[in-house]
Amino acid sequence: MVAASYSTKAESARILDLLLTSFKDGDSLPAEKIQSKRQDVKFTGSYDKPYFPIPYKETETAAALKAIEGILATLLADTKGTKAAATTRRTITVDHEKTTAFLFQAYLARIGGLGKLDKNVRNLLKDTDLLQAQSDPYRRMSANLYETAEKGEYYHIHGSLEASTTLRMIGLESHRPDLDTHEKIVGVIEPAVQKFTVAELEEKNAQNRQAGVKAFKHQDFLKTPHGKAVAETTPWTVESLETDTPPCPLPSRFTGDNDKPRPLAGIKVLELCRIIAGPVITRILGEYGADVLKITSPNLSDVPFFQVDGNMGKHAADLDLKTPEGRAVFEEQLLAEADVIVDGYRPGAIEKLGYGPKFMADLAKKRGKGFVYVNENCFGYVGEWAYRPGWQQIADCVSGVAWEQGRFMGLDEPVVPPFPISDYGTGCMGAIAALTGLYHRTTRGGSWHGKSSLLQYDMLLFKVGILPAEVQDELRRQAGDEFLALRHAHSVDQISGTALRQMRKTFPEFVDNPKYLDHWYSKGYGNEVAAVKPVVEIDGLDIGFRRASRPNGTDRPSWDFGDDGDYRI
């Protein structure tokens, strides 16, 4: 059995205290204010050990982040109402089962009773996989980890949502409908990758502007110039963009269900993101009451199923910012009223369209009201690789997470961990940056720029330390032979699906338990949807969704949300 001395709740408390001592400047986190409410945090859970077959303290770290998130929401709520109300103590409860569910929510979400890995679920979704980068198994495996020409060196190529460029880059055809099994596909793609050294793949990726990276061991990554630079950063940062605009009190519209306040009611959040971390930032802000409007281009692909959980609580509209008509609506109707902008596109993409932090700072001065701008990316914001594109698997490979996962599984090779956990942890850090910026705008004025990244989240995992050996031993035993037989070239869905099946056997009272899901009828989908509930509970505050998820492009690009036609089941 797992060592009785290890407690996930106690470890979450330790990590929370570690985080509170990591921030010194007061801009990235009002640590002194946070510390004043530290005693109000309560970690709960029915099982005081880790669930995931992973060597990292994922639930423990996320629970600590969720506690900071809850404290910031409470601080914002305290800025409203009477002085007496502001001094009221509110217990902030972070449940470990709910936190764990949050970290693999894409695999718990349902539409019409079907989950992400169910064969027929695609028929219930809007097809936003415009280039078949997800639905075509061969093209899907253009985003995967393979051995290179150098024995013992591995490289994660990543065709993103397009696939053709990466496949052609390594000398393969863009489509191979004859390859219909994992073995056949890997049997074609891995030998193609093995023709090249890491250096040659790096050069090809740079020439073709593709995501991709060598799988580093953590200590080797720390020796690189980028590793040294990122190691010096805090998990997230918040910086001032301008100081001319005055303090901006939270909107007066503040009441939620049962007459309880919703901390961010009336705050308008504009989401410019795809897959997964960026949408999680805004999903969290929606849980605290913000009106979230997700804007996507009708010409860009997105993963259909991730919208089931990622779009909970939001409106979702299409708008082409490369057309005069789209830009006019964006600037005159949406930006004019927005409070928060969340940018999850590859570095520089939104600036190239003419928008970005500097544009928002100038606009804030003109309108006399500050913005909070939040960036989320892969590699962070310092170092030579800051502007490289990337996704979760890229961050997990460059940071050393994948190599440590392979070691956990008894292998001398890297393996990407199950589930998009780094995405969800990064989303939580981005939400903290947004809440911090809102707190500064409310109390100090000005505009604020928050930054979080997948790599910074992975670096935090290493900073808090991997699980004790005896805990890892028990997790390996629970994982089962099928999971431990997986190798570097298995896809993230194969790895996640295998882990999910075993977790259902080991923890039947937890996995798929309906009490951790919010059940709705979605007019946008014309079907029932279920998504993981918010993690944080705060005494006296209403935290939760006000509408179901919907596919991208369902709504008008407007802040007039009106009656959605959704209802809770």
N, C-alpha and C positions, 0 to 999 in steps of 0.2 A: 504494500500500500504506500501511497504518497507520504512522505515524512510528516509526522504530526506537527513538527515544529514550524513548518512553512505555512503561512497564512496570506492569502491574496489580499485580504482586507488590511492587514497590518502593513503589507508591502505597498499598497496603494497610499496609505497614510504617509509612509516614508518617502515615496516618490513625490507626493504633493509637497511635502516640506522641502525636498531637494529642489523642486521647480521654483518655489517661492524664494529660495536663496540664489537662484541663477540670474535673476534680473536686478540690475543695479540702477539703471537710468531713470526709471519711473515712467518712461514713454511706452516701452514695449509691454509693460505690465505695472499697474499701480500696486506694487507688492505690499506696501504698508497698509493700504486700504483693504487689500485682499486678506492680509494677515489678521486684520481686526475681526474678520468673520470666519477665520479658520476653525474656531471652536464650534461653529454651527454645522460643520460638515459631518455627515454620518455615512459610513460605508456599510452596506448590508449585503446579504446573500445567503442562500441556503446551502451552498457548496463552497467551502473556503479554499479551494484548490483550482488550478488552471484546467480549462476544458480543451484547448486546442493542442494538436500534436505538433508543437512548435517550441523551440528552445527559448523563446523570448517572453518577457513579462508583458504580453499584449493587453490582457484585461486589466492588469494592475496599472499600467501606464495610462490607458484610456480612461480608467476610472478617476485617476488623479487629474487628468485634463478636464474631464466632465465636472469635477468639483470646482475647478477654477472657472469654468464656463458658468456654473450655477451661481457662484459668488458674484461674478460680474453682472449677471442678470439681476441679482438681488440689489447690488449697488445702484444699478440703473433704476430699479423700482423705487429705491429709497429717495431718488431725486424728485419724485412726485409726491404730492399730498402734503400733510402737515409735518412739522418737526417731530411730533410724537410718533407718527407713522414711520418716519425715517429711522427712528431708534428702536423700532420693534425687532426683536430677534426672530429669525425665521430658520427653522431647521432645513438644511439642504441635504437631501438623501440621494445617494448614488448606489444603485443596486448592481451587484456584480453579474447576475444573470442577464439583466437588461443591457448592461455594458457589453457583455460578450455577444449578445444578439445583435447589438448595434454594429459590431465589428465584422459580422458576416451576413448582414441584412439582405444583400442581394440574393443569397441562397435560401432565405426564409420567406421572402416576399412571394405572393401568389396573385395570379389573375385567373378568374374562373376556376379556382382550385388548383391550378397548375403552377409549378415552379420553374426556375431558370433552366434546369436540366431536363425537364419533361419534353418529350419529342414533339408533341402537338401544340406547345405553347405559342409557337410562332404564328399560328393562325389567329390568335387573339390580339396580336400586337400590330401597331402601325409599322409598316416596313420603312424604317429610316436607314437601313443598311444599304445605302444607294449603290455601293460598289462591291457588294457581296464579300466584304472583308471578314465578316463574322459568319454568315450563313454557309459559305463554301468552305469545307474542311481544309482543303489544300491551301487556300488563300489565308485562312485563319492561322495556319501553322507558319506563315511568314513572320509571325510574332512569337518567337520561341527561342529556347536556349540550345545551342549546338556546340559540339567540339570543333576546334579549328585544325589547321595544318600542324600546329605545334601541340604535341601530345601533352595532355594535362591542362591545356589552356582552352577556355570556353568563351563563347561570345553570344550575346543575346541580340539577334537581329529583330527588327520590329517594323512590320509593314503598316502599322497604325491602322487607319480606317480606309486605306487605299490598296495596299499589298502589291500591286503590279510593279512599282518602282523597285522595291526591295528584291522581289523575285528576279526581275530582269538583271538587277545589279550583280547577282551571284550566278548569272548565266542560265536562269530557268525561264520557262514559259509562264505567262501570267495566269493561265487557267489550265488545269489538268483534271477534267471531270472523270477520267479513268482511275484516278487515285482515290479510293473510297474507304481506306482503313488507316489507322494511325501508323501501322507498321509500313505500309506502302508509301505514305507521305513522308515519314521520317527517312525512309530508305532512299528517297530522291533528294530531299532538301539537305540533310546532314552531309552527304558526300559532296554536295555543291559547296557548302560552307567550308568543308575540310580542305578545299583546294587553296584556301587563303589563310595567311597568317593574321594575327590580331591587328598588326600595323596596317596590312592591306585592307582589312575590313574597315578599320577606322578611316582610312583615306577614301574608300568608296562611299561610306556613310556621309562624310563631310561633303564630297562632291555632289551627292544626290540629295542632301539635306534630309537624311533619314534618321530616325531614332535608332539607337543601337549602342551597345557598350560591352567591354570585356567584363567578365565575372571576376571581380577582385576578391581576395581574402582581405578581411578588414584591416589587418595591420599593414598590408601592402597598399591599400587605398590611402591610409593615413600618411604614407610616405610621398604620395603624389602631390604636386602643387595645389590641385583642387581640394584634395583631402585635408591638407594642412589649413587651407583657407576656411573651409566649411567647419572644421573642428573648433574654430575660434568663435563661431556664431552661437547665439541663443536659439532655441527651437523655433521661435517666430520673432519677428520684429515689428514695431510700430513706430513710424517716424512722422514728424510734422511736415505737411505740404505747404501750408500757408498759415499765417497768424493774424490776418486782417479781419476775418469774419468773427462776429461776436458769439458768445455762448448760445447754444440752440437748445432750449428745453425740449423734452420729449413731447410729442403731440398730446393734446388733451384727451383724445379718444383712447380710453385706457381700460375699459371694462370687458371682461371675457365671460365665460360661462359661470353661472352661479354667482354673478356679481363680483367675482374675483378679478383683480387686476392682471392684465397681460403686459409684461414689461415693455415689449416693443410694439404694442398696438399703435398703428398709424405710421410707423416707420416704413418707408418704401425702399425695397431692395431690388436692384436690377442685376440679374444674373446673365453673364456672358461666359458660358462654360459648356463643356461636354465631359462626361465620363471621368471619374467618379468623385474625386476629391472636391472639385469646385462645386458641383451640385450639392454635395453634402454640407458644405459651408452654409449655403443659403437654406437648405432644408432645416438645419438647426435654427437659423434665425427665424424661420417661419414657425417653428415650435414655440418660440417665445413671443409670437404675436405679430411679427412683421408681415407686411404684404409683399410677397415675392413674385416678381414677374421674370420668367425665364425667356430670353430672346435667343433664338437660333436662326441660322440661315437656312432657307428651304433647299439650298444647293449643297449643303454639307452633310456628310453621313454622321450618324450617331447610333449607338448600340440600342436596339429596341427594348430589350428587357430591363436594362438599367433605369429606364424611365419609370418603371412601375414603382420602385421604392424611391428613386432619386427625385421624382417630381411631386412627391407627397406635399400637400399644403400649398402648392403654387398655382399660378396661372402660367401658361406656356404659349408663346406666340412666335410666329415666323416673321422675320424682317430682314431684308437684304440691305446691309449697310454699304454696299458698293453701288447702289442706285441713288439718285437725287431724292426720289420719293421716300425711300427707306430712311435716308439720313435726316430728312426733314421731320419725319415722325419721331425718330430717335431723339433728335436734339430739342425740338419744340414741345413735344408732348411728354416724353419719358424722362430725359435728363433734367428737364426744367424742374421736376418735382422729386427726383430721386434723392435719397439720403445716403444709400450705400451702393457701390458698384463692385461686383465680384468678377474678376477676370481670370479665367482658367485656361486661356488659349496659350499656344506656344509663345515664348518670350518675343516681344516686339510686334506681335500680330495686330493687336488692337491699336497700338501707336501708329502702325503703318496705315491704318484706316483714318488717322487723324485724331484719335481719342487717346486716352491714357491718363496717368496721374497729373502731368503738367496741364493738359487741357482742362481737367476737372478743377485743378487749383485756380486757374484763370477764370473759369466759369463760376466758381464759388464766389470769388471777389465781385464779379459782375452782378450776381443775384443776391449777394449779401448773406449767404447761408452756406456753411461748410459741407464738404463731402467726406465720406469715408471710402477710400479705394483699397480693395484687397486683391493682391496678386497671389496666385497659387501656381507653382511650377514644379519641375522635376529636380533640377540640380542645385537650387538655391540661387542666391543673388550676389555672391562673391566668387572669385576664382575664375580660372580660365574656361571652365565648362558651363558657366552660368547661363549662357544663351543657347545651349544645346536642347533640342526637343527630347521629350521622354515621357514615360508612363511608369506605373508602379513597378512592373517587373524590371525596368531599366534601373530604377533607384535601388531595388533589392539586390540586383547583381553588382552594381558599382560599389555599393556600401559594404558588401561582405555578408549581407543577410542571407543570400542564396547559398554561399559556401557553408555558413554555419548551419543552415537547414540541412544541407547534405550530410554534414558531420553528424548531426542529430540522428539521421536515418542510417548511420553506419557506413556511409559512402565516402570515397575520396573524390568527390565531384560536387559541383553546386546543383541545387534543386530549388526552384522558386517555391516559396511557402504556399500552402493552401489559402484561398480566399483573398480578396483585395483589402487586407487589413490595414496596410500602410496608407491606402487611399482614405479609409474612414478615419484613421488617426490624424492624418494631415488635414482632413476636413474639419475635425474638431479643433485643431490648432488655428486654422483659418477663421473659424467662428470666434475663437477667443480674441484673435487680432481685430476682428470686426467689432466685437463688443467693447474691447478696450478703446478703439477709435471713437465709438459712439459715446462712451463714458467721458473721454477727453473733450469731444465736441460739446457735450452737454454741460460740463463743469468748467471748461477752460476756453471753449471756442476753437476756431480754426478748422482746417481740413487735415486728415490723417491718412497715412499710407501703411497698411498692414501687409506683411509678407509671410507666407508659409510655403514649405516645399516638402515633397516626398522624401528627399534625401535628408533634410533636417529631422524629419520624424524618425527615419531609420537610425540616424546618429543618436537620437535620444534613447532608442532601444538599447544601443550599446552602452550609453552613458549610465543607464540605470542597472545594467548588468543582466547577463543571461540567467536562466533558472538554475538553482542548485542541481548538482549531478543526480541526487536521489529522486528529485522531482522529475527530471528528464527521463530517468529510468522508468518510472511509473507511466509517464505519458507515452513512451515507446511501447510499453506492454499494452496499454489501452489502444494504441493506434492500429495494431494488428499487422499480420504478415502482408496482406495485400497492399497496404499503404507503404510499408517499409520496402516493398519490392519496386517501387517507382524509381525512375531514373531522371537524369537531367533533361532529356528530350520529351518527357511527358508534358502535355499542355497544362496550363493553369486550371482549366475546367476538369481535366482528368484527375489532377491532383486534388482539387477541391471536392469533386464528386466522390472520390474514394474516401477522403477524410469525412465528408458529410455522412456517408452510409455507415461508417464505423461509429461516429458520434451518436447517430440515432440509436444504435444498438447499446452503446455504453451509457448514454444519458437520455433515455426515452422520456423521462419526466421533464426534460428541459427543451431539447431540440423539437421544433414544430409545436410546442405548447401554445395553444391559441391565446393564453393570457398575456403573452408578450407581443401580440400582434393587434394592430388597430384594423378593424374590418369595416369597409365602406362599399357602397354602390357608387361607381364612378360613371357619370354621364358621358365623360370624354371617351372612356373605353366601352361604354355600354355593357359593363360587366361588373362583377364583384371583384374588389381588390383587397389584399391584406398586406400591411407593411408593419415593420417593427415600430413599436411605440417609442416616444421620447424616453431618454434614460433618466434625466434629472427630475426630481420632485422637490418643490419648494413650498413650505407652509404658507398658505394665504395667497398664492399666485396660481393663475390658470396657465398651464403649459400643455400644449397639445395641438393637433391639427384642426383646422376649420373647414377643410375640404379634402377630397380624395385626390389621388394623382390623376394625371391625364397625359396623353401622348404629346410630344413636341408639336407645336403649331395648332393646338386646339382652340386657343382663345385669340381675341383681338389684341393688338399691341396698345393697351390702354391701362390706366390705373383704375378705371371703373370696373371693379370685379363683379359687382351685381350678384344675382342668385345663380350659383353654379349648377343647381339641380342634383348635387351630390347629397348623400345622407349616410349617416353611420348605421351599420347593421348590428 
